[in-house]
Amino acid sequence: MTSHRLSPLSGEPGALERAGLLEGEASPEKVVIAYHERTKHHFHRYAAALGYLDWATQPDPFRRYAGAELVRLPLPKAGRPLPYWQLYASATVPPAPLSLESVSLFFRYALSLTAWKQVGETRWPLRANPSSGNLHPTEGYAVLPAIGQLGETAAVYHYAPREHALERRAVLNAKRWAELIAPFPEGSFLVGLSSVHWREAWKYGERAFRYCQHDVGHALASLRIAAAALGWRLVLLNDVSNKTLSSLLGLDRDEDFAEAEREEAELLVLIAPDFPATLPTDSKPMTAHGGGVLWQGSANALSLENSIEWPVIDAVAQATRRCESSPIQEDFSGFPSEDALFGTPVRQGLLSAEKAILGRRSAVAMDGSTAISRAVFVRMLARLIPTHERRGMPWDAIPWRPRIHLGLFVHRVDGLAPGLYALARDPDKVETLKGVMGSEFCWQRVPDCPPGLPLYLLQEGDCRALASTVSCGQDIAGDGAFSLAMIADYRDSLGTYGAAFYRNLFWEAGMVGQLLYLEAEEAGIRATGIGCYFDDPVHTAFGIVSRAWQSFYHFTVGGPVEDGRLTTLPAYNFEEK
């Protein structure tokens, strides 16, 4: 990324420098731990940031590659009747053939614009994949075979959401494509995600790396949900290194970026109509460098001028880059069945998949009065638990058992006492969480819940003020029907999988958030992610003393307050243009 110099106005500058972490003297795990501690918000200070919005350097939300051929995707017709609930029903959506139309629908549901908002002369876009502060640091790429109108050869593409189009970044000859896709099932293609750290750092400073990873998690879930709508499966290729991915997507090509802000390679997913029980893995041929590849296009600069550096972001990015590794393989046989989670499988609902995905909005305020039913609350939480039947969508996309658990502030759920609750997303972690959280909690299993849902009352009482206080004093956390903190099994994750898994923890949290967004939409209410919270006071609220467990994300769900000053405009109007 283009460098930006640290402001002297905030934070505790020098912590990483004193620890020798910027000069490579510490292990990657120590860099991660130091970064996480440094970027906590506290009652007496916030994490280091500029302290104001420098509008002169506001980054462009749209990356484009000048000189790369732009292939317009046909805008899918509105009104697709697929029910929202069917996204989660395994093997009930027939796989769509790979075509220009199916690729268009995939990106429409995954990463496209969903609307424009306008107040006065100011206009800004919303997207299917939500973002901290609507800043959208996440860029999407696809490696696709020759598909009729898309192209006569396989190619690497960048997705341009404003145009709903693919920019052809590199053309692959038949031999290179065959080498690339050989280990995978017939009909496969690849999608990669990257982050532009500067887009978040412009507003949020050093904490921006966290928010970029949240957004990658939201986008990962969006990709999986879009694939489900087409009857496709999707799996994260977590053993592919950042270096290999950067090469595959052309992000390591200095000549293509010149003065433009760089992108950090994040993840690669494989998409196919179906997978065998065990995927072969061989990431070595995954490179688009060398013979048989023709690159084109130069990245646009996102800011006119930049003079602020955030070296700790570069340090933690370096410390969390993956090397080639063995794939993660874990046992999910002890997880509940769909029947055990829902009582009876969900086979009805209010919305189509299209309306839930493209109609999703982030609430900017909650009304402080709307209550939700116990049934809606339980269904939302049940969606967050993997099942033992192919693990359930979208959790079948990631290979590790849940590392994110929920500490809940329940305010207005009919038939449920207000208070603090806990949801263990891995049934084997209930006793661990009891040992980690405060000994004063009662840990009473919520009665009349499906047997597969490990939901516990910790302490009854009005916790609206507490929820708002620990979420940086934001009323929205106390005015919803409920809010929550995503508590990560942090140190054990780093010890088990290495420092690179720090990113994965945020991805998992973002995936949890994306499901809460869609479940709220389906229930006729709204949700929003909360990235600003006071880290250690959150831990205190749930009696957590050990630094081995950390809060990674907050969320709130409830009745939204609509801003009547805003006008909503269509996402796309190609005829007008």
Phi, psi and omega in degrees: 000155174296137186282153181219130190279141183294131176286140176279007190273347191209167174074195178239074182300144177105347184299312181288325179296318180296328180278358181073019188280337180277346180258010177077021182273348183247161178290157177305321180296321178293324177298315180299312182297317179295319179297314183298317179294318182296326187263018173284146168271140178233161177304324185267350176196152174261164175300154185299129176208172183296327179097352176201166179266116179272089187298336180293336182248014180304126185285147174296130180283358183236120173271137174224157180243102180296132180095348176272134180296133180261120179254109180293138175263136179294128182292122181299143178293141180286157175100018177298127191275000183307123180292148178303316184299334185288344175301329185265352184270106187302134172064021178261350176255115180300136180299130177282143175293151180285116184209173176301321182291318181289324175296320178298315180295321178302309181288331176300317181280336188267309193225009187278173169287145177246341179186166166244140174251145181218138170223122185062233180265359184266132182225141179212152183265155170248156183229165178294326176263112184291166185212146174301121178066015183055036183265337172052072176281350188272128175248145182246142180227155177223142173245108191238149174286178174295123182228091171039246185293342180288322180167155182273354178226160173295153184202161171261127183238150168253134180274127178255101187292327181296324181264353190046064186212164176248129174266123182280105183273326181210140176257130181251134176284171187300321182294317181293319178298317180298320178295321184291317189263354186310319184288352193248164183297158178298141180086011182278155165212170187239145174230133179241151176238146175224168179235139169258098186302326185299327182301323178273323182296330178307322181259320193252358176064222190294335180286354186300326180301321177301313186291325175301319181289323171307313185293325174299319178297317176300316181293322178300314177296320178299319178298315182296319181294319177298318177298318179299324180294342179254005181076018180261157172257159183215137178220140176284129176269079189285353180267358178278130184285158175298324180296315179297316181295318178300321178292317182298320183269357180078018182281347179266008183272098183304322184293340181270352182247330175044251181268002183280151177296137182280160177247143178263119177297133184247295186208163178229133176240150175255133180236134181202162177301326177196164180236152168290169182303321180233123179280135170292147180232127175200094185273356185299320179284358184283074174216142176255018176266166177092197183292156176079016181226132177238113181269151177209148175103144177236136184289143176280149172285138185268335177232146182293318178209144183225134180224016183244128177254142174235076187299333181291332176293316177298322181295315182286329175297315179297318183292337185253012176285136182280145165260165175303138184210172175286144179295150177283129178229117182229160185266124179249013185295335181274001180279158185289161172278170177298320178299319182290336181275323188247356187082296168228144181303142180285119180227025175204163180184181184272326193242158165281162176301319181300314182293323179292316185287311184274342178268355181299133177224153175271126177293139176260344176200152177249153188278350177073011182223332184294129174253155175243160180284157176300321181297318178295316180301313182295320180295319178302313182291324180296329178297340185271359183256126173296152174252166179278351176272094182054017172073353177078145178279136003265008187290345175289353180279338184242144189270351185262153174292155184306133176246356180250125178237163189247131165256118191253138170255101184266124183249308186220080173238115183302131178082007180229129181295136173301148179154191178268136180227166176225139174239118176270112183281349171242117184300337180280354183258007181299309182295325177298314180296323177300323179285334182276321183275172188302140181290345181281350182284148186274337180050056179267120179299131181293122184290156176062023172269155172306144185297339182273002184256106182279071182253129187229137167282129176263314185198126177284153175144162178285112183244023181295314180294320179297315181300317180291318183300312184284345175264050177057033177071018183275121182302331185302333180285336179258345184268352178278180175290324173201159172224175186202157171246134177267109186263121186261139170283081201280297185294320180296325178296315178296319180292324183281316188247351181097170186298330181299336182289350173306318177297316183301326179297317177293323178299314180299319178297318178296323177295318175303314180298320181296321177293322177297321176303309185289323178295322177295317179300315179298328181275359179082018177236199182219167178219168172202146176279147179235107179271341180265111175209157178273105192306300186291323173299330174297315179300318179299321180301328180254016175069023182270119179257321183294134176282000177288344177240133185221148175281132186245347183186151174238158180212153176221146185224134179174197180278120186280155169256116182277141178271106183293348180283342187270140172255136178259128181243156181298150179295320184224137173215077187293330180296320180296321181287000000 
